[in-house]
Amino acid sequence: MYPDGSMSFQSGNLMFRDRQTRHFNNDLPVTLTIAPPRIEQLAERPDLLPVVATWIYQEWWTAVDGASVGTLTDLLRAHRVPDQMPLTLVATLKTLPVGTATLLVHDVGTEQWPQFSPWLAAVYVVPEYRYRGIGAALVNAIVAKATALGVVALYLQTVGSEKFYARLGWRVLRTAEEKILMSKPTAG
Ligand SMILES: CC(C)(COP(=O)(O)OP(=O)(O)OC[C@H]1O[C@@H](n2cnc3c(N)ncnc32)[C@H](O)[C@@H]1OP(=O)(O)O)[C@@H](O)C(=O)NCCC(=O)NCCS
């Protein structure tokens, strides 16, 4: 049990806190009660493909010439085979989709590191549902999937989120200008 009285519990190999205390506008602390997200493969939830494509497009692809939500929809169609790469996970709270993460053989923009594979990519949580452990649950679920697929180490590139990943056991391997390459051995 945590000092604020909240509990953590285990779902698969994911640790999740059921409550978090947050301070809004420097007011009194507010304790949120949080259900753990359900995490499924996009391959099992093709109905969520349009929303995941929209998130990824809006977060990373709007500046890419000629790209549209349709581009991402087409790319994600390759993620329709369960338990193989490329693989996308989607987190839902009750029936609401709230986040995603992807496992790729090679990520866009990692061409200078062809020796490293596979990659955690496109980790995204809907802004209103951040700071509840959903991002961490998605990252850990990708690591668990990769382990099950026989992967011994995973890689990611980030600009600015290295502390988030460091807390989850990822370590910096290389830096290239503002881009940071991180790695994590799996339990496999
Ligand atoms: C990064 C992201 C997935 C985190 O999702 P989340 O559900 O809020 O993550 P969690 O609740 O598991 O963890 C939040 C914790 O990580 C920290 N954190 C989140 N983003 C961070 C960042 N960029 N740098 C440092 N810490 C960060 C938060 O401060 C929080 O810490 P706290 O609980 O001690 O306050 C979410 O902020 C997001 O979708 N961002 C936009 C897309 C993005 O940048 N993805 C990462 C690409 S490499």
The ligand as an SDF file (V2000), in Angstrom:
LIG
                    3D

 48 50  0  0  0  0  0  0  0  0999 V2000
    4.2360    9.7890  -23.0100 C   0  0  0  0  0  0  0  0  0  0  0  0
    2.8120    9.3180  -22.7320 C   0  0  0  0  0  0  0  0  0  0  0  0
    2.5000    8.0910  -23.5720 C   0  0  0  0  0  0  0  0  0  0  0  0
    2.6890    8.9800  -21.2400 C   0  0  0  0  0  0  0  0  0  0  0  0
    1.3830    8.4470  -21.0270 O   0  0  0  0  0  0  0  0  0  0  0  0
    0.7640    8.4160  -19.5600 P   0  0  0  0  0  0  0  0  0  0  0  0
   -0.4340    7.5360  -19.6100 O   0  0  0  0  0  0  0  0  0  0  0  0
    0.5870    9.7910  -19.0420 O   0  0  0  0  0  0  0  0  0  0  0  0
    1.9450    7.7060  -18.7950 O   0  0  0  0  0  0  0  0  0  0  0  0
    1.9290    7.1910  -17.2790 P   0  0  0  0  0  0  0  0  0  0  0  0
    0.6970    7.6810  -16.5900 O   0  0  0  0  0  0  0  0  0  0  0  0
    2.1970    5.7480  -17.3000 O   0  0  0  0  0  0  0  0  0  0  0  0
    3.2020    7.8870  -16.7230 O   0  0  0  0  0  0  0  0  0  0  0  0
    3.1220    9.2320  -16.5080 C   0  0  0  0  0  0  0  0  0  0  0  0
    4.3600    9.6150  -15.7880 C   0  0  0  0  0  0  0  0  0  0  0  0
    5.3710    9.7760  -16.7590 O   0  0  0  0  0  0  0  0  0  0  0  0
    5.7650   11.1230  -16.7350 C   0  0  0  0  0  0  0  0  0  0  0  0
    5.9600   11.5320  -18.0990 N   0  0  0  0  0  0  0  0  0  0  0  0
    5.0920   11.4600  -19.1120 C   0  0  0  0  0  0  0  0  0  0  0  0
    5.6590   11.9720  -20.2200 N   0  0  0  0  0  0  0  0  0  0  0  0
    6.9070   12.3350  -19.8590 C   0  0  0  0  0  0  0  0  0  0  0  0
    7.9780   12.9340  -20.5380 C   0  0  0  0  0  0  0  0  0  0  0  0
    7.8810   13.2750  -21.8210 N   0  0  0  0  0  0  0  0  0  0  0  0
    9.1270   13.1540  -19.8510 N   0  0  0  0  0  0  0  0  0  0  0  0
    9.2170   12.8280  -18.5560 C   0  0  0  0  0  0  0  0  0  0  0  0
    8.2350   12.2930  -17.8510 N   0  0  0  0  0  0  0  0  0  0  0  0
    7.0860   12.0460  -18.5080 C   0  0  0  0  0  0  0  0  0  0  0  0
    4.6730   11.9050  -16.0890 C   0  0  0  0  0  0  0  0  0  0  0  0
    5.1660   13.0520  -15.4650 O   0  0  0  0  0  0  0  0  0  0  0  0
    4.1670   10.9070  -15.0960 C   0  0  0  0  0  0  0  0  0  0  0  0
    4.9650   10.8840  -13.9450 O   0  0  0  0  0  0  0  0  0  0  0  0
    4.2920   10.9930  -12.4940 P   0  0  0  0  0  0  0  0  0  0  0  0
    3.2590    9.9170  -12.4170 O   0  0  0  0  0  0  0  0  0  0  0  0
    5.4480   10.7970  -11.5730 O   0  0  0  0  0  0  0  0  0  0  0  0
    3.7130   12.3490  -12.4760 O   0  0  0  0  0  0  0  0  0  0  0  0
    1.7680   10.4450  -23.0310 C   0  0  0  0  0  0  0  0  0  0  0  0
    2.1840   11.6060  -22.3580 O   0  0  0  0  0  0  0  0  0  0  0  0
    1.6120   10.7560  -24.5110 C   0  0  0  0  0  0  0  0  0  0  0  0
    0.8050   10.1320  -25.1990 O   0  0  0  0  0  0  0  0  0  0  0  0
    2.3700   11.7600  -25.0180 N   0  0  0  0  0  0  0  0  0  0  0  0
    2.2760   12.1560  -26.4340 C   0  0  0  0  0  0  0  0  0  0  0  0
    2.9390   11.1300  -27.3390 C   0  0  0  0  0  0  0  0  0  0  0  0
    4.3800   10.8760  -26.9320 C   0  0  0  0  0  0  0  0  0  0  0  0
    5.1570   11.7950  -26.7150 O   0  0  0  0  0  0  0  0  0  0  0  0
    4.7380    9.5790  -26.8520 N   0  0  0  0  0  0  0  0  0  0  0  0
    6.0790    9.1540  -26.5310 C   0  0  0  0  0  0  0  0  0  0  0  0
    6.8660    9.1330  -27.7930 C   0  0  0  0  0  0  0  0  0  0  0  0
    8.5350    8.5910  -27.5480 S   0  0  0  0  0  0  0  0  0  0  0  0
  1  2  1  0
  2  3  1  0
  2  4  1  0
  2 36  1  0
  4  5  1  0
  5  6  1  0
  6  7  2  0
  6  8  1  0
  6  9  1  0
  9 10  1  0
 10 11  2  0
 10 12  1  0
 10 13  1  0
 13 14  1  0
 14 15  1  0
 15 16  1  0
 15 30  1  0
 16 17  1  0
 17 18  1  0
 17 28  1  0
 18 19  1  0
 18 27  1  0
 19 20  2  0
 20 21  1  0
 21 22  1  0
 21 27  2  0
 22 23  1  0
 22 24  2  0
 24 25  1  0
 25 26  2  0
 26 27  1  0
 28 29  1  0
 28 30  1  0
 30 31  1  0
 31 32  1  0
 32 33  2  0
 32 34  1  0
 32 35  1  0
 36 37  1  0
 36 38  1  0
 38 39  2  0
 38 40  1  0
 40 41  1  0
 41 42  1  0
 42 43  1  0
 43 44  2  0
 43 45  1  0
 45 46  1  0
 46 47  1  0
 47 48  1  0
M  END
$$$$
